[in-house]
Amino acid sequence: MRIFLAYLAVVALWSTTPLAIKWSSVDVSYVFGVTARMSLGAVCLLLMMLAMRQPLRLHRKALLTYLAVALQLYLSMLATYWGARFIPSGWVSIIFGLCPFMTALLAAVFLRERSLGWGKLLSYTLGLGGLLVMFDSALEISQQALQGVIAMLLATFLHAASAVWVKQIRAGLPALTQISGGMLISLPAYLATWYWLDHGALPETLSVQTQWSILYLGLIATPIGFALYYFVLANLAATTVALITLITPVFSLVLGYSVNQEPLTLKIAAGAGFIISALALHTLLDRLQRQPLNQN
């Protein structure tokens, strides 16, 4: 039951995070927005570690796990914040919907998971078709929108690679320890990036929208969201965890359209529909594939 509730919580957080990312960089640089978020998140994680009296493990597998988590916390998130400036917030979730496909391919190679087959290849083809439609929609918006889509694809791949790497290491660390260790590596990298790109300059003013978005991302989405994500990742197959993205694109698109007046054309809906259909087929085939194993 705990795993199920954690799974639902991650879905809810991931559905609202894209819009919050968009709003957190409205009147500040994207580097400041993500650095402020991670700084708040690091403080929360440290307090949670102290409250729960969880030590930070420093053996070889633990250190490798922290590095794998940092791949997602730093590189993937930095690419996400950079690309999110140029595309509607709902697109962030749609493109992240391709994460199960990337995860399945990586898991098949590195984890020997049974994640490939003709049915899965069909679902990948549908997902690729949806991505091509999204590329075409981006071209209709601007050249920068296309760059945003490419950045989100990179972020999605890094996210999938991080998840598979964590599963491959099999350090057996608690979820909170994993995310805290990864944050200790990521935060100095963010601070150095902010000092390099923004010269360490603080914004003179922050809108209420930006303030609340950074607080939501830093105090809730980062410590709680990532801790729940790695808790679920530690208890389920990597491909199953990646299927969280089955529902979030729909919620994110509707939220962006209704709250942020983002475009929702027929072509965008068609592209999202292709990707979501591909995810649905992927989910069904994954369950059918595991049923004989469970019956034995």
Protein Blocks (a to p, Z undefined) as FASTA:
>chain_A
ZZmmmmmmmmmmmmmmmmmmmmmmmmgcfklmmmmmmmmmmmmmmmmmmmnopacdfbfk
lmmmmmmmmmmmmmmmmmmmmmmmmpcfklmmmmmmmmmmmmmmmmmmmnopafbcjklm
mmmmmmmmmmmmmmmmmmmmommlmmmmmmmmmmmmmmmmmmmmmmmnonopafklmmmm
mmmmmmmmmmmmmmmmnnopacfbdcfklmmmmmmmmmmmmmmmmmmmmmmmmmmcfklm
mmmmmmmmmmmmmmmmmmnopacdfklmmmmmmmmmmmmmmmmmmmmmmmmmmmZZ
